[in-house]
């Protein structure tokens, strides 16, 4: 059976311990899988090539620019973006195949549910926090914006959005310390982005950011249902939000002195 006219693209850096299962899960879905790597010093590129992906190396200038570059490397009219720490289970792959097998797709863009999977969970918890951004779309209907931190697909005006039923499994946490390292780096990028856009956050948020961020993660995102990792990842989320405010305010204070 021919594969759908679909290109899959993934951006990577040092993902040798996660990229294999990600690629294995989608190998029957596309004949054009593109990995854009930003300078891994582990076996990421070798593993991706062994798994049949086309690897392109490009210097990282932010998430939006890197994904836009990846879009430009793709061959097919339909694009599907996944991250290196995301796995598409068999039921999602089957759902996407069925969409294309039915003929012309009803929409030109589709939101795909993405749900957190913590270490030790064989599958995501039934109450895992889930978002559904556009990840499957025609390349003439939209593309990733250029934001270095708030990467999302900007669609042409009037583009309808469907929604897939099955979920991507997001295995974002290698360890709590690795999560904090990643969030610390991401907070630096967010502060740079705030400055570039001329945004100024009020000083009183240095007092409120941590508790409100913790409560949001622990209760609204239902981490309280997920044991120790639920509590600790809610704490990490709050620390990250606090770091973002603290770094932003520190930069403002230094400019005044």
DRENDO-1510 file (C-alpha; in Angstrom, 1 decimal, always signed):
<recs>
REC; n; res; u; v; w
REC; 1; UNK; +0.0; +0.0; +0.0 .
REC; 2; UNK; +1.5; +3.4; -0.9 .
REC; 3; UNK; +2.2; +5.7; +1.9 .
REC; 4; UNK; +0.3; +9.0; +2.3 .
REC; 5; UNK; +1.7; +12.2; +0.5 .
REC; 6; UNK; +3.0; +13.2; +3.9 .
REC; 7; UNK; +6.4; +14.5; +5.1 .
REC; 8; UNK; +7.3; +14.1; +8.8 .
REC; 9; UNK; +9.8; +16.5; +10.3 .
REC; 10; UNK; +11.6; +16.4; +13.7 .
REC; 11; UNK; +14.1; +18.8; +15.2 .
REC; 12; UNK; +16.8; +17.4; +17.4 .
REC; 13; UNK; +19.8; +17.9; +19.6 .
REC; 14; UNK; +21.4; +15.1; +21.7 .
REC; 15; UNK; +18.3; +12.8; +21.5 .
REC; 16; UNK; +20.1; +9.5; +21.0 .
REC; 17; UNK; +18.3; +7.9; +23.9 .
REC; 18; UNK; +14.8; +8.9; +22.6 .
REC; 19; UNK; +14.9; +9.3; +18.8 .
REC; 20; UNK; +14.8; +5.6; +18.0 .
REC; 21; UNK; +11.3; +4.8; +19.3 .
REC; 22; UNK; +10.0; +8.1; +17.9 .
REC; 23; UNK; +11.1; +7.2; +14.4 .
REC; 24; UNK; +10.1; +3.5; +14.6 .
REC; 25; UNK; +6.6; +4.5; +15.4 .
REC; 26; UNK; +6.1; +6.5; +12.2 .
REC; 27; UNK; +8.2; +4.6; +9.7 .
REC; 28; UNK; +5.1; +3.1; +8.0 .
REC; 29; UNK; +3.4; +6.5; +7.8 .
REC; 30; UNK; +5.8; +8.4; +5.4 .
REC; 31; UNK; +8.5; +7.9; +2.9 .
REC; 32; UNK; +9.9; +11.3; +3.7 .
REC; 33; UNK; +11.0; +11.6; +7.3 .
REC; 34; UNK; +13.3; +14.6; +7.9 .
REC; 35; UNK; +15.5; +15.1; +11.0 .
REC; 36; UNK; +16.9; +18.6; +11.4 .
REC; 37; UNK; +19.7; +18.4; +13.9 .
REC; 38; UNK; +21.4; +21.4; +15.5 .
REC; 39; UNK; +24.8; +20.0; +16.4 .
REC; 40; UNK; +24.3; +16.8; +18.4 .
REC; 41; UNK; +27.5; +15.4; +19.9 .
REC; 42; UNK; +25.9; +12.0; +20.6 .
REC; 43; UNK; +24.6; +9.3; +18.2 .
REC; 44; UNK; +21.4; +11.1; +17.3 .
REC; 45; UNK; +22.2; +11.6; +13.6 .
REC; 46; UNK; +23.6; +8.1; +13.2 .
REC; 47; UNK; +20.6; +6.5; +14.8 .
REC; 48; UNK; +18.2; +8.7; +12.7 .
REC; 49; UNK; +20.0; +7.7; +9.5 .
REC; 50; UNK; +20.0; +4.0; +10.4 .
REC; 51; UNK; +16.2; +4.3; +11.0 .
REC; 52; UNK; +15.7; +5.7; +7.5 .
REC; 53; UNK; +15.4; +9.4; +8.2 .
REC; 54; UNK; +17.0; +12.1; +6.0 .
REC; 55; UNK; +19.3; +14.1; +8.3 .
REC; 56; UNK; +20.0; +17.8; +7.7 .
REC; 57; UNK; +22.3; +19.8; +10.1 .
REC; 58; UNK; +21.3; +23.4; +10.8 .
REC; 59; UNK; +22.4; +25.8; +13.5 .
REC; 60; UNK; +19.7; +26.5; +16.0 .
REC; 61; UNK; +18.3; +30.0; +16.1 .
REC; 62; UNK; +15.1; +29.3; +18.1 .
REC; 63; UNK; +12.3; +26.8; +17.8 .
REC; 64; UNK; +10.2; +28.6; +15.3 .
REC; 65; UNK; +13.1; +29.3; +12.8 .
REC; 66; UNK; +14.3; +25.7; +13.1 .
REC; 67; UNK; +10.9; +24.3; +12.4 .
REC; 68; UNK; +10.5; +26.7; +9.4 .
REC; 69; UNK; +13.8; +25.4; +8.1 .
REC; 70; UNK; +12.6; +21.9; +8.5 .
REC; 71; UNK; +9.4; +22.6; +6.6 .
REC; 72; UNK; +11.4; +23.8; +3.7 .
REC; 73; UNK; +13.3; +20.4; +3.6 .
REC; 74; UNK; +10.1; +18.4; +3.2 .
REC; 75; UNK; +9.0; +17.0; -0.2 .
REC; 76; UNK; +5.3; +16.3; +0.2 .
REC; 77; UNK; +2.2; +18.7; +0.3 .
REC; 78; UNK; +1.2; +17.5; +3.7 .
REC; 79; UNK; +3.4; +18.0; +6.8 .
REC; 80; UNK; +3.4; +16.3; +10.2 .
REC; 81; UNK; +5.6; +17.7; +13.0 .
REC; 82; UNK; +6.6; +15.7; +16.0 .
REC; 83; UNK; +9.3; +16.2; +18.6 .
REC; 84; UNK; +12.1; +13.8; +19.4 .
REC; 85; UNK; +10.5; +13.0; +22.8 .
REC; 86; UNK; +7.1; +12.2; +21.3 .
REC; 87; UNK; +5.8; +8.8; +20.2 .
REC; 88; UNK; +2.8; +8.2; +17.9 .
REC; 89; UNK; +1.1; +5.0; +19.1 .
REC; 90; UNK; -0.3; +2.6; +16.6 .
REC; 91; UNK; -3.9; +3.8; +16.9 .
REC; 92; UNK; -2.8; +7.4; +16.0 .
REC; 93; UNK; -0.8; +6.1; +13.0 .
REC; 94; UNK; -3.8; +4.1; +11.9 .
REC; 95; UNK; -6.1; +7.1; +12.2 .
REC; 96; UNK; -3.8; +9.3; +10.1 .
REC; 97; UNK; -3.6; +6.5; +7.5 .
REC; 98; UNK; -7.3; +6.2; +7.4 .
REC; 99; UNK; -7.7; +10.0; +6.8 .
REC; 100; UNK; -5.6; +9.8; +3.7 .
REC; 101; UNK; -7.1; +6.5; +2.5 .
REC; 102; UNK; -10.5; +8.0; +2.4 .
REC; 103; UNK; -9.5; +10.5; -0.3 .
REC; 104; UNK; -9.5; +14.2; -0.1 .
REC; 105; UNK; -9.2; +15.3; +3.6 .
REC; 106; UNK; -12.1; +17.2; +5.0 .
REC; 107; UNK; -9.8; +19.9; +6.5 .
REC; 108; UNK; -6.5; +21.5; +5.6 .
REC; 109; UNK; -5.1; +21.4; +9.1 .
REC; 110; UNK; -5.6; +19.1; +12.2 .
REC; 111; UNK; -5.0; +19.5; +15.9 .
REC; 112; UNK; -3.3; +16.5; +17.4 .
REC; 113; UNK; -3.8; +15.7; +21.1 .
REC; 114; UNK; -0.4; +15.6; +22.9 .
REC; 115; UNK; -0.4; +14.1; +26.4 .
REC; 116; UNK; +2.3; +14.0; +29.1 .
REC; 117; UNK; +3.8; +10.6; +29.9 .
REC; 118; UNK; +5.9; +10.6; +33.1 .
REC; 119; UNK; +8.9; +8.2; +33.8 .
REC; 120; UNK; +7.6; +4.8; +35.0 .
REC; 121; UNK; +4.3; +5.2; +33.1 .
REC; 122; UNK; +3.8; +2.5; +30.5 .
REC; 123; UNK; +1.2; +4.7; +28.8 .
REC; 124; UNK; +0.0; +8.3; +29.8 .
REC; 125; UNK; -2.2; +8.5; +32.8 .
REC; 126; UNK; -5.9; +8.8; +31.9 .
REC; 127; UNK; -6.0; +12.3; +33.4 .
REC; 128; UNK; -2.7; +13.5; +31.9 .
REC; 129; UNK; -2.5; +17.2; +30.9 .
REC; 130; UNK; -3.3; +17.3; +27.2 .
REC; 131; UNK; -3.0; +20.1; +24.5 .
REC; 132; UNK; -4.0; +19.8; +20.9 .
REC; 133; UNK; -2.0; +22.2; +18.7 .
REC; 134; UNK; -2.0; +22.0; +14.9 .
REC; 135; UNK; +0.6; +19.4; +13.9 .
REC; 136; UNK; -0.8; +17.9; +10.7 .
REC; 137; UNK; -1.4; +20.5; +7.9 .
REC; 138; UNK; -1.0; +21.2; +4.3 .
REC; 139; UNK; +2.0; +23.3; +3.5 .
REC; 140; UNK; -0.1; +25.7; +1.5 .
REC; 141; UNK; -2.4; +26.3; +4.4 .
REC; 142; UNK; +0.1; +27.5; +7.0 .
REC; 143; UNK; +3.6; +27.2; +8.4 .
REC; 144; UNK; +5.4; +27.7; +11.7 .
REC; 145; UNK; +5.8; +31.2; +12.9 .
REC; 146; UNK; +9.3; +32.7; +13.4 .
REC; 147; UNK; +9.1; +33.1; +17.2 .
REC; 148; UNK; +12.1; +31.5; +18.9 .
REC; 149; UNK; +10.0; +30.3; +21.8 .
REC; 150; UNK; +6.3; +30.4; +21.0 .
REC; 151; UNK; +6.4; +28.1; +18.0 .
REC; 152; UNK; +3.1; +27.3; +16.5 .
REC; 153; UNK; +1.6; +26.9; +13.1 .
REC; 154; UNK; +0.0; +30.1; +11.7 .
REC; 155; UNK; -2.7; +29.2; +9.3 .
REC; 156; UNK; -4.1; +31.1; +6.3 .
REC; 157; UNK; -7.2; +33.0; +7.1 .
REC; 158; UNK; -10.3; +30.9; +6.8 .
REC; 159; UNK; -8.5; +27.6; +7.2 .
REC; 160; UNK; -10.7; +25.0; +9.0 .
REC; 161; UNK; -9.1; +22.9; +11.7 .
REC; 162; UNK; -10.1; +19.3; +12.3 .
REC; 163; UNK; -9.1; +17.3; +15.4 .
REC; 164; UNK; -7.7; +13.8; +15.6 .
REC; 165; UNK; -9.0; +11.5; +18.3 .
REC; 166; UNK; -5.9; +9.6; +19.3 .
REC; 167; UNK; -3.0; +11.1; +21.2 .
REC; 168; UNK; +0.7; +11.6; +20.8 .
REC; 169; UNK; +2.6; +10.3; +23.9 .
REC; 170; UNK; +5.0; +13.0; +25.1 .
REC; 171; UNK; +7.9; +11.6; +27.1 .
REC; 172; UNK; +9.4; +15.0; +28.0 .
REC; 173; UNK; +11.1; +14.1; +31.3 .
REC; 174; UNK; +14.4; +12.2; +31.3 .
REC; 175; UNK; +14.9; +13.1; +34.9 .
REC; 176; UNK; +13.9; +16.0; +37.2 .
REC; 177; UNK; +17.4; +17.5; +37.0 .
REC; 178; UNK; +17.4; +17.3; +33.2 .
REC; 179; UNK; +13.9; +18.9; +33.2 .
REC; 180; UNK; +15.2; +21.8; +35.3 .
REC; 181; UNK; +18.3; +22.2; +33.0 .
REC; 182; UNK; +16.0; +22.4; +30.0 .
REC; 183; UNK; +13.6; +24.8; +31.7 .
REC; 184; UNK; +16.4; +27.1; +32.8 .
REC; 185; UNK; +17.6; +27.3; +29.2 .
REC; 186; UNK; +14.1; +27.9; +28.0 .
REC; 187; UNK; +13.6; +30.7; +30.5 .
REC; 188; UNK; +16.7; +32.5; +29.1 .
REC; 189; UNK; +15.2; +32.3; +25.6 .
REC; 190; UNK; +11.9; +33.7; +26.9 .
REC; 191; UNK; +13.6; +36.6; +28.5 .
REC; 192; UNK; +15.4; +37.4; +25.3 .
REC; 193; UNK; +12.1; +37.2; +23.4 .
REC; 194; UNK; +10.4; +39.5; +25.9 .
REC; 195; UNK; +13.1; +42.1; +25.4 .
REC; 196; UNK; +13.1; +41.7; +21.6 .
REC; 197; UNK; +9.3; +42.4; +21.6 .
REC; 198; UNK; +9.6; +45.3; +24.1 .
REC; 199; UNK; +7.5; +43.6; +26.7 .
REC; 200; UNK; +7.8; +44.7; +30.3 .
REC; 201; UNK; +6.4; +42.5; +33.1 .
REC; 202; UNK; +5.5; +44.1; +36.4 .
REC; 203; UNK; +7.7; +43.7; +39.5 .
REC; 204; UNK; +4.9; +42.4; +41.7 .
REC; 205; UNK; +4.9; +39.1; +39.7 .
REC; 206; UNK; +8.1; +38.1; +41.5 .
REC; 207; UNK; +5.9; +37.4; +44.5 .
REC; 208; UNK; +2.9; +35.8; +42.8 .
REC; 209; UNK; +4.5; +33.8; +40.0 .
REC; 210; UNK; +5.8; +30.8; +41.9 .
REC; 211; UNK; +2.6; +30.0; +44.0 .
REC; 212; UNK; +0.2; +30.6; +41.1 .
REC; 213; UNK; +2.3; +28.6; +38.7 .
REC; 214; UNK; +2.5; +25.7; +41.2 .
REC; 215; UNK; -1.3; +25.7; +41.8 .
REC; 216; UNK; -2.0; +25.8; +38.1 .
REC; 217; UNK; +0.2; +22.8; +37.4 .
REC; 218; UNK; -0.8; +20.8; +40.5 .
REC; 219; UNK; -4.5; +21.3; +40.3 .
REC; 220; UNK; -5.6; +22.7; +36.9 .
REC; 221; UNK; -3.3; +20.3; +35.0 .
REC; 222; UNK; -4.3; +17.6; +37.5 .
REC; 223; UNK; -0.7; +16.7; +38.5 .
REC; 224; UNK; -2.1; +16.0; +42.0 .
REC; 225; UNK; -3.5; +12.8; +40.7 .
REC; 226; UNK; -0.1; +11.5; +39.6 .
REC; 227; UNK; +1.9; +10.9; +42.8 .
REC; 228; UNK; +5.4; +12.0; +43.5 .
REC; 229; UNK; +6.2; +12.9; +39.9 .
REC; 230; UNK; +3.1; +15.0; +39.7 .
REC; 231; UNK; +4.1; +17.0; +42.8 .
REC; 232; UNK; +7.7; +17.4; +41.7 .
REC; 233; UNK; +7.0; +18.4; +38.1 .
REC; 234; UNK; +4.5; +20.9; +39.4 .
REC; 235; UNK; +7.3; +22.3; +41.5 .
REC; 236; UNK; +9.7; +22.4; +38.5 .
REC; 237; UNK; +7.1; +24.2; +36.5 .
REC; 238; UNK; +6.8; +26.9; +39.3 .
REC; 239; UNK; +10.5; +27.2; +39.5 .
REC; 240; UNK; +10.8; +27.7; +35.8 .
REC; 241; UNK; +8.1; +30.4; +35.8 .
REC; 242; UNK; +9.8; +32.1; +38.7 .
REC; 243; UNK; +13.2; +32.0; +36.9 .
REC; 244; UNK; +11.6; +33.7; +33.9 .
REC; 245; UNK; +10.3; +36.6; +36.0 .
REC; 246; UNK; +13.5; +36.9; +38.0 .
REC; 247; UNK; +15.8; +37.0; +35.0 .
REC; 248; UNK; +13.5; +39.5; +33.2 .
REC; 249; UNK; +13.5; +41.8; +36.3 .
REC; 250; UNK; +17.2; +41.4; +36.9 .
REC; 251; UNK; +17.9; +42.5; +33.3 .
REC; 252; UNK; +15.7; +45.6; +33.7 .
REC; 253; UNK; +17.4; +46.5; +37.0 .
REC; 254; UNK; +20.9; +46.2; +35.5 .
REC; 255; UNK; +20.0; +48.5; +32.7 .
REC; 256; UNK; +18.9; +51.2; +35.2 .
REC; 257; UNK; +22.2; +51.0; +37.1 .
</recs>
